[in-house]
Amino acid sequence: MTSFPGGFEVLAPALGVSFTSLRGIDRMAGGSRNPVQVQLPARLAGGRDRLDGRPSPAG
């Protein structure tokens, strides 16, 4: 994959997707939102630091 920003690389060919339907929430003036979250295991390889990020299982 070459569409990641510089310094990032894909760790595994796995994709996690979650969807939440939020309706009738008073804080949002009774409105609704439908956020979608996409997760991909990736590594940030900086000049001196390295950090691996992996999606946690749903549940």
Phi and psi in radians as a Rosetta constraint file:
Dihedral C 1 N 2 CA 2 C 2 CIRCULARHARMONIC -2.021 0.35
Dihedral N 2 CA 2 C 2 N 3 CIRCULARHARMONIC 0.111 0.35
Dihedral C 2 N 3 CA 3 C 3 CIRCULARHARMONIC -1.617 0.35
Dihedral N 3 CA 3 C 3 N 4 CIRCULARHARMONIC 0.126 0.35
Dihedral C 3 N 4 CA 4 C 4 CIRCULARHARMONIC -1.383 0.35
Dihedral N 4 CA 4 C 4 N 5 CIRCULARHARMONIC 2.621 0.35
Dihedral C 4 N 5 CA 5 C 5 CIRCULARHARMONIC -1.115 0.35
Dihedral N 5 CA 5 C 5 N 6 CIRCULARHARMONIC 2.766 0.35
Dihedral C 5 N 6 CA 6 C 6 CIRCULARHARMONIC -0.953 0.35
Dihedral N 6 CA 6 C 6 N 7 CIRCULARHARMONIC 2.446 0.35
Dihedral C 6 N 7 CA 7 C 7 CIRCULARHARMONIC 1.634 0.35
Dihedral N 7 CA 7 C 7 N 8 CIRCULARHARMONIC -0.188 0.35
Dihedral C 7 N 8 CA 8 C 8 CIRCULARHARMONIC -1.876 0.35
Dihedral N 8 CA 8 C 8 N 9 CIRCULARHARMONIC 2.580 0.35
Dihedral C 8 N 9 CA 9 C 9 CIRCULARHARMONIC -2.498 0.35
Dihedral N 9 CA 9 C 9 N 10 CIRCULARHARMONIC 2.612 0.35
Dihedral C 9 N 10 CA 10 C 10 CIRCULARHARMONIC -1.335 0.35
Dihedral N 10 CA 10 C 10 N 11 CIRCULARHARMONIC 2.327 0.35
Dihedral C 10 N 11 CA 11 C 11 CIRCULARHARMONIC -1.532 0.35
Dihedral N 11 CA 11 C 11 N 12 CIRCULARHARMONIC -0.609 0.35
Dihedral C 11 N 12 CA 12 C 12 CIRCULARHARMONIC -2.673 0.35
Dihedral N 12 CA 12 C 12 N 13 CIRCULARHARMONIC 2.639 0.35
Dihedral C 12 N 13 CA 13 C 13 CIRCULARHARMONIC -1.402 0.35
Dihedral N 13 CA 13 C 13 N 14 CIRCULARHARMONIC 1.134 0.35
Dihedral C 13 N 14 CA 14 C 14 CIRCULARHARMONIC -2.291 0.35
Dihedral N 14 CA 14 C 14 N 15 CIRCULARHARMONIC 2.438 0.35
Dihedral C 14 N 15 CA 15 C 15 CIRCULARHARMONIC -2.270 0.35
Dihedral N 15 CA 15 C 15 N 16 CIRCULARHARMONIC 2.297 0.35
Dihedral C 15 N 16 CA 16 C 16 CIRCULARHARMONIC -1.977 0.35
Dihedral N 16 CA 16 C 16 N 17 CIRCULARHARMONIC 2.342 0.35
Dihedral C 16 N 17 CA 17 C 17 CIRCULARHARMONIC -2.280 0.35
Dihedral N 17 CA 17 C 17 N 18 CIRCULARHARMONIC 2.308 0.35
Dihedral C 17 N 18 CA 18 C 18 CIRCULARHARMONIC -2.311 0.35
Dihedral N 18 CA 18 C 18 N 19 CIRCULARHARMONIC 2.596 0.35
Dihedral C 18 N 19 CA 19 C 19 CIRCULARHARMONIC -2.297 0.35
Dihedral N 19 CA 19 C 19 N 20 CIRCULARHARMONIC 2.410 0.35
Dihedral C 19 N 20 CA 20 C 20 CIRCULARHARMONIC -2.260 0.35
Dihedral N 20 CA 20 C 20 N 21 CIRCULARHARMONIC 2.329 0.35
Dihedral C 20 N 21 CA 21 C 21 CIRCULARHARMONIC -1.843 0.35
Dihedral N 21 CA 21 C 21 N 22 CIRCULARHARMONIC 2.008 0.35
Dihedral C 21 N 22 CA 22 C 22 CIRCULARHARMONIC -1.967 0.35
Dihedral N 22 CA 22 C 22 N 23 CIRCULARHARMONIC 2.001 0.35
Dihedral C 22 N 23 CA 23 C 23 CIRCULARHARMONIC -2.266 0.35
Dihedral N 23 CA 23 C 23 N 24 CIRCULARHARMONIC 2.553 0.35
Dihedral C 23 N 24 CA 24 C 24 CIRCULARHARMONIC 1.082 0.35
Dihedral N 24 CA 24 C 24 N 25 CIRCULARHARMONIC 0.677 0.35
Dihedral C 24 N 25 CA 25 C 25 CIRCULARHARMONIC -1.623 0.35
Dihedral N 25 CA 25 C 25 N 26 CIRCULARHARMONIC 2.102 0.35
Dihedral C 25 N 26 CA 26 C 26 CIRCULARHARMONIC -0.988 0.35
Dihedral N 26 CA 26 C 26 N 27 CIRCULARHARMONIC -0.684 0.35
Dihedral C 26 N 27 CA 27 C 27 CIRCULARHARMONIC -1.081 0.35
Dihedral N 27 CA 27 C 27 N 28 CIRCULARHARMONIC -0.393 0.35
Dihedral C 27 N 28 CA 28 C 28 CIRCULARHARMONIC -1.854 0.35
Dihedral N 28 CA 28 C 28 N 29 CIRCULARHARMONIC 0.585 0.35
Dihedral C 28 N 29 CA 29 C 29 CIRCULARHARMONIC 0.963 0.35
Dihedral N 29 CA 29 C 29 N 30 CIRCULARHARMONIC 0.661 0.35
Dihedral C 29 N 30 CA 30 C 30 CIRCULARHARMONIC 1.297 0.35
Dihedral N 30 CA 30 C 30 N 31 CIRCULARHARMONIC 0.091 0.35
Dihedral C 30 N 31 CA 31 C 31 CIRCULARHARMONIC -1.371 0.35
Dihedral N 31 CA 31 C 31 N 32 CIRCULARHARMONIC -2.986 0.35
Dihedral C 31 N 32 CA 32 C 32 CIRCULARHARMONIC -2.378 0.35
Dihedral N 32 CA 32 C 32 N 33 CIRCULARHARMONIC 2.726 0.35
Dihedral C 32 N 33 CA 33 C 33 CIRCULARHARMONIC -2.439 0.35
Dihedral N 33 CA 33 C 33 N 34 CIRCULARHARMONIC 2.582 0.35
Dihedral C 33 N 34 CA 34 C 34 CIRCULARHARMONIC -2.279 0.35
Dihedral N 34 CA 34 C 34 N 35 CIRCULARHARMONIC 1.310 0.35
Dihedral C 34 N 35 CA 35 C 35 CIRCULARHARMONIC -1.267 0.35
Dihedral N 35 CA 35 C 35 N 36 CIRCULARHARMONIC 2.510 0.35
Dihedral C 35 N 36 CA 36 C 36 CIRCULARHARMONIC -2.092 0.35
Dihedral N 36 CA 36 C 36 N 37 CIRCULARHARMONIC 2.338 0.35
Dihedral C 36 N 37 CA 37 C 37 CIRCULARHARMONIC -2.064 0.35
Dihedral N 37 CA 37 C 37 N 38 CIRCULARHARMONIC 2.256 0.35
Dihedral C 37 N 38 CA 38 C 38 CIRCULARHARMONIC -2.015 0.35
Dihedral N 38 CA 38 C 38 N 39 CIRCULARHARMONIC 2.247 0.35
Dihedral C 38 N 39 CA 39 C 39 CIRCULARHARMONIC -2.133 0.35
Dihedral N 39 CA 39 C 39 N 40 CIRCULARHARMONIC 2.460 0.35
Dihedral C 39 N 40 CA 40 C 40 CIRCULARHARMONIC -2.489 0.35
Dihedral N 40 CA 40 C 40 N 41 CIRCULARHARMONIC 2.245 0.35
Dihedral C 40 N 41 CA 41 C 41 CIRCULARHARMONIC -1.157 0.35
Dihedral N 41 CA 41 C 41 N 42 CIRCULARHARMONIC 2.173 0.35
Dihedral C 41 N 42 CA 42 C 42 CIRCULARHARMONIC -2.467 0.35
Dihedral N 42 CA 42 C 42 N 43 CIRCULARHARMONIC 2.853 0.35
Dihedral C 42 N 43 CA 43 C 43 CIRCULARHARMONIC -2.187 0.35
Dihedral N 43 CA 43 C 43 N 44 CIRCULARHARMONIC 2.354 0.35
Dihedral C 43 N 44 CA 44 C 44 CIRCULARHARMONIC -1.734 0.35
Dihedral N 44 CA 44 C 44 N 45 CIRCULARHARMONIC 2.010 0.35
Dihedral C 44 N 45 CA 45 C 45 CIRCULARHARMONIC -1.948 0.35
Dihedral N 45 CA 45 C 45 N 46 CIRCULARHARMONIC 1.586 0.35
Dihedral C 45 N 46 CA 46 C 46 CIRCULARHARMONIC -1.446 0.35
Dihedral N 46 CA 46 C 46 N 47 CIRCULARHARMONIC -3.038 0.35
Dihedral C 46 N 47 CA 47 C 47 CIRCULARHARMONIC -1.038 0.35
Dihedral N 47 CA 47 C 47 N 48 CIRCULARHARMONIC -0.752 0.35
Dihedral C 47 N 48 CA 48 C 48 CIRCULARHARMONIC -2.246 0.35
Dihedral N 48 CA 48 C 48 N 49 CIRCULARHARMONIC -0.195 0.35
Dihedral C 48 N 49 CA 49 C 49 CIRCULARHARMONIC -1.990 0.35
Dihedral N 49 CA 49 C 49 N 50 CIRCULARHARMONIC 2.699 0.35
Dihedral C 49 N 50 CA 50 C 50 CIRCULARHARMONIC -2.425 0.35
Dihedral N 50 CA 50 C 50 N 51 CIRCULARHARMONIC 2.381 0.35
Dihedral C 50 N 51 CA 51 C 51 CIRCULARHARMONIC -2.446 0.35
Dihedral N 51 CA 51 C 51 N 52 CIRCULARHARMONIC 2.211 0.35
Dihedral C 51 N 52 CA 52 C 52 CIRCULARHARMONIC -1.746 0.35
Dihedral N 52 CA 52 C 52 N 53 CIRCULARHARMONIC 2.378 0.35
Dihedral C 52 N 53 CA 53 C 53 CIRCULARHARMONIC -2.182 0.35
Dihedral N 53 CA 53 C 53 N 54 CIRCULARHARMONIC 2.221 0.35
Dihedral C 53 N 54 CA 54 C 54 CIRCULARHARMONIC -2.247 0.35
Dihedral N 54 CA 54 C 54 N 55 CIRCULARHARMONIC 2.434 0.35
Dihedral C 54 N 55 CA 55 C 55 CIRCULARHARMONIC -1.094 0.35
Dihedral N 55 CA 55 C 55 N 56 CIRCULARHARMONIC 2.484 0.35
Dihedral C 55 N 56 CA 56 C 56 CIRCULARHARMONIC -1.516 0.35
Dihedral N 56 CA 56 C 56 N 57 CIRCULARHARMONIC 2.581 0.35
Dihedral C 56 N 57 CA 57 C 57 CIRCULARHARMONIC -1.125 0.35
Dihedral N 57 CA 57 C 57 N 58 CIRCULARHARMONIC 2.523 0.35
Dihedral C 57 N 58 CA 58 C 58 CIRCULARHARMONIC -1.236 0.35
Dihedral N 58 CA 58 C 58 N 59 CIRCULARHARMONIC 2.615 0.35
